[in-house]
Amino acid sequence: MSVINTNVSGLIGLNNLRLTNLGLRTSLARLSSGLRINWAADDPSGLAIAKGMEAQIGGIRTAVQNGEDGINLIHTADGALEETQDILMRMRDLAVRAANQATLTTDDLDRLNDEFQTLVSEITRKSLAVTFNTKYLFSGGFDTNYAGTQVLQIGPDNGTNFRISVQISRVDGATLGVTDDNLLSVGAAQAAISAVNDAINRVSDVRAYLGIQERRLNHIINDLKAEDINISAAKSRIYDADMAVEISEFTRLQILQQTGTAILAQANAQPQSVLQLLR
């Protein structure tokens, strides 16, 4: 049938060209952004799933930072306690020296005691001076009934399984039991040896528990990083563009655009054949 008012072939060609141009726009957006989903309409359910994963990934990475901050906190406490143990070792040497009655005078004991008491004062001072982000570690910020605990968020969500308690026990001259000791007599020096030995063991216990907590945090961080990798891979499969596929699709659409334009020109020329009937 020969008609001129309605060019059906031209309309079909124009619609196909429109669809091709829409496909090219989508392909260009994916190639330029590297994303398979640039608008919600590209994949509504996929977008919702990917954004949920993205939120979880962000929480996991922040939880890793929290865990690493916790390890730095523990390192700060452990470093201070290492120095405290060195001080106690020196105090023990002084006490052992002062217990040597056969060779020491009263003046010698006074001098030994002066250094001993200075070291006791230093242990107490350290307990009030060691801080992490302005929080006192051995007295004050972490202190709750001489066994301070505070919460560390080590997961991406809310819940008891996503947090642990970090404990740093109070450590000062009083809790170590050395504030009442002196070296002013042989008997006092002998008692000081036992007291300082006990204090060294107490500090060792605190450091050991700090080490246990650090090892636990390292395991938690390793788990979180594995989650980060796997969830990121799952999100990528939904959200990111396969560049090889998109380049192939873009090439196909370019060819369709060129052929569609040529065919549309041919379809627009068809009604002109009616003019032959007028000759």
ZIHUBEL-V667737 format. One record per backbone hydrogen bond with DSSP energy under -0.5 kcal/mol. CO is the residue of the C=O (numbers start at 0). NH is the residue of the N-H. E is the energy in kcal/mol with one decimal. If there is no record, write none. Layout:
co={CO CO}
nh={NH NH}
e={E E}
//
This chain:
co={0 4 5 6 7 8 9 10 11 12 13 14 15 16 17 18 19 20 21 22 23 24 25 26 27 28 29 33 35 38 38 39 42 43 44 45 46 47 48 49 50 51 52 53 54 55 56 57 58 59 60 61 62 63 64 65 66 67 68 69 70 71 72 73 74 75 76 77 78 79 80 81 82 83 84 85 86 87 88 89 90 91 92 93 94 96 98 99 99 104 105 106 107 108 109 110 111 112 113 114 115 116 117 118 119 120 121 122 123 124 124 125 125 128 129 129 131 133 134 135 137 138 139 141 143 145 147 149 151 151 158 159 161 161 163 164 165 167 171 172 172 172 173 177 184 185 186 187 188 189 190 191 192 193 194 195 196 197 198 199 200 201 202 203 204 205 206 207 208 209 210 211 212 213 214 215 216 217 218 219 220 221 222 223 224 225 226 227 228 229 230 231 232 233 234 234 235 238 238 240 241 242 243 244 245 246 247 248 249 250 251 252 253 254 255 256 257 258 259 260 261 262 263 264 265 266 266 268 269 270 271 272 273 273 274 275}
nh={2 6 7 10 11 12 13 14 15 16 17 18 19 20 21 22 23 24 25 26 27 28 29 30 31 32 33 240 37 41 42 42 46 47 48 49 50 51 52 53 54 55 56 57 58 59 60 61 62 63 64 65 66 67 68 69 70 71 72 73 74 75 76 77 78 79 80 81 82 83 84 85 86 87 88 89 90 91 92 93 94 95 96 97 98 99 100 102 103 108 109 110 111 112 113 114 115 116 117 118 119 120 121 122 123 124 125 126 127 127 128 128 129 130 136 137 134 135 131 141 170 140 142 143 146 169 167 165 153 163 161 162 153 154 151 166 149 147 175 176 177 178 176 180 188 189 190 191 192 193 194 195 196 197 198 199 200 201 202 203 204 205 206 207 208 209 210 211 212 213 214 215 216 217 218 219 220 221 222 223 224 225 226 227 228 229 230 231 232 233 234 235 236 237 237 238 239 35 36 242 245 246 247 248 249 250 251 252 253 254 255 256 257 258 259 260 261 262 263 264 265 266 267 268 269 269 270 271 272 273 274 275 276 277 277 278}
e={-0.7 -0.5 -1.4 -2.3 -2.6 -2.4 -2.7 -2.5 -2.3 -2.2 -2.1 -2.4 -2.2 -2.5 -2.2 -2.3 -2.4 -2.2 -2.2 -2.6 -3.0 -2.2 -2.1 -2.5 -2.6 -1.9 -2.4 -2.4 -0.7 -1.9 -0.6 -0.9 -2.8 -1.9 -2.4 -2.8 -2.6 -1.8 -2.2 -2.5 -2.2 -1.9 -2.8 -2.3 -2.1 -2.5 -2.5 -2.0 -2.3 -2.1 -1.8 -2.3 -2.5 -2.6 -2.5 -2.2 -2.0 -2.2 -2.3 -2.4 -2.6 -2.1 -2.1 -3.0 -2.7 -1.8 -2.2 -2.1 -1.5 -1.8 -2.4 -1.8 -2.2 -2.4 -2.5 -2.0 -2.4 -2.4 -2.2 -2.4 -2.3 -2.8 -2.4 -2.6 -1.4 -1.5 -1.9 -1.3 -0.8 -2.0 -2.1 -2.2 -2.5 -2.6 -2.2 -1.6 -2.2 -3.0 -1.8 -2.1 -1.9 -2.3 -1.9 -2.1 -1.8 -2.6 -2.7 -1.5 -0.8 -1.2 -0.5 -1.2 -2.1 -0.5 -2.1 -0.5 -1.6 -0.5 -2.0 -1.2 -0.8 -0.8 -0.9 -0.6 -1.4 -0.6 -1.8 -3.4 -0.7 -2.2 -1.7 -1.1 -1.7 -0.8 -3.3 -0.5 -2.0 -0.7 -2.0 -0.7 -2.0 -0.8 -0.7 -1.1 -2.3 -2.4 -2.1 -2.2 -1.8 -1.3 -2.3 -3.0 -2.1 -2.2 -2.0 -2.6 -2.1 -2.2 -2.4 -2.2 -2.1 -2.2 -2.8 -2.6 -2.2 -2.1 -2.4 -2.1 -2.2 -2.3 -2.4 -2.0 -2.3 -2.4 -2.0 -2.3 -2.8 -2.2 -2.2 -2.5 -2.4 -1.8 -2.2 -2.6 -2.1 -2.2 -2.9 -2.1 -2.0 -2.0 -2.6 -2.4 -1.8 -1.0 -0.5 -3.2 -2.0 -2.6 -1.3 -1.0 -2.6 -2.5 -1.9 -2.4 -2.8 -2.3 -2.2 -2.5 -2.2 -2.0 -2.3 -2.6 -2.1 -2.7 -2.9 -2.1 -1.8 -2.8 -2.4 -1.7 -1.7 -2.7 -2.4 -1.0 -0.9 -0.6 -0.5 -1.0 -2.4 -1.8 -1.3 -1.3 -1.6 -0.5 -1.0 -0.8}
//
